[in-house]
Amino acid sequence: MERARQDVEPHGVGCLAVYTAAALGLCALSCGDLTTAIGHLNRACDAAGAAGLGNPNVVPCAGDLAEALARAGAREQAGHVL
């Protein structure tokens, strides 16, 4: 993932930032590292929103972010994400 970021993002492939962060967030979530997952998934959702990718089927990070937040005890914030 790091190599993809270094090699591709400087060339203007903006969607990679969204998908890379979403993939790293899902990986961290599945490993139980909630703090790291929340950081990556927040970045993915923010980047998707900034790029106009509001459809949850295009970048499915909101559900993962809500799960990470809920499991971390931030249930109210998780509800706002959904």
N, C-alpha and C positions, 0 to 999 in steps of 0.2 A: 504494500500500500504506500509506504513511504517513497519508494522509487517511482511509483506512478505519479505521486504528487510532484516530485522533483522534476520528472521528465516531461510531464504533460501539462500541468497547470500553467507554467510560464508561457505556453503557446496559446493561451486563451480558451482552453477547453473547460469552460466554467462549470458544466454539469458534473465533472469529475469530483469537484469539491463536495457537492451534495451527496453523491453516491458513496464516495470514500468515507465520509463522516458517518453516513447511515450504516455502512457495513462494519466499520469499527465499533460503532455504538451497539449494534446487534451482537457482535462478537463479545464485547465486554459484558453485555446484559446476560448472555448465555453462560458466561463464566462466573456470574455473580458479582462482578465489579460494578456496583451501581453508580458510584461517583463518576467513574470514567465513562460509563455508558451515558449518563445524563449529560455530561459535557459534550460528547461526540454527537448525541442525538439532538441536543439543543442547537448545535452548530448546523447540523443537517437540516433541521426544520427551518431555521433562520435563513440559511442559504437558499433553500427551496422557495420560501416565501418571497425573498428578494428577487429571485429569478422568475417569479410569476407561476411557479409550479405548485398551485394550491390543491390540485387533485390528489387525494391520498393514494390513488392507484399508481400514480407516476413515481412518487417517492414515498414509499410506505414507512415513514419514520415516526409519525405521530402516535401510532398505537404502541410502538416500542418505547417511545419516550414516556407515554402515560404509564406503561407497566413499570418502567424503571423508577419513576417518581412514586408510584403507589407502593412499590416494594421498599422504597427508601423512607416511607412514612409521610411523604408530601402528597397526601390524597386530594386535598383541595386543588393544588396546582395540577395534579394529574387530570382532574375533572375539567379544568380550563383548557387543557391541551385537546381533549376530545371535543 
